[in-house]
Amino acid sequence: MINDPDENTGLPVAADRFFGDDVGSRVAWASGWELEHDWYHHVTGYKDAADVLLAHLENTGRDARKLGPPIAFLYRHHLELALKLLARQCGRLLGRDAIAPPSHRLDQLWRLCLSLLLEVSAGTTAADEVKQTTTLIDEFCRADATSEAFRYPEDKEGYPTLSGEIDLDRLREVISKVSLLLDCISTDISVRDRDTF
């Protein structure tokens, strides 16, 4: 090991900090009235990060086995946060406290959103796009029910979490469609919420 603290070895040294005053790209986290905006950045940020990684993968020709699971996880987490945000928005519009269970199960979160949307606007849940989204979310849950399949190579019993292939282009395309639907519903709820005050 090199003992000179001034020499940049690429290895950790005593002056290093993960989150210190000398951070180059600063991110200010929202609080109070900005919280909904912060939710929006989290929701869209995970999708944007997955899109950027997938574009990088396509541009460099790198092996998808390495970046595929992180990309799929980022898309999945985007959906989870989008559903939790939608549940919060519906709850607020209905005059209830924040309604977002700590569950990672997309199917349970989606069904919670559907039940809240029935109270907010009964016709919303009858649309073909909403019904197809239920089918798609159920499919995603069969691949990753608890948000672990894309984060770990094996489950708690030591069995592989993934088998077969993931078509990342198709995943991106379908996530974009579901994301657009959720964003449209979320925007509608936000407008209604503003109109009530």
Secondary structure, DSSP 4 states (H G I P E B T S, - for coil): ----TTS--SS--TT--SS-TT-SS--PPP-GGGHHHHHHHHHHHHHHHHHHHHHHHHHHT--HHHHHHHHHHHHHHHHHHHHHHHHHHHHHHTT-S----S---HHHHHHHHHHHHHHH-GGGGGSHHHHHHHHHHHHHHHH-SSS-TTT-SB-TTS-BS--S---HHHHHHHHHHHHHHHHHHHHHHHHHHHHT-
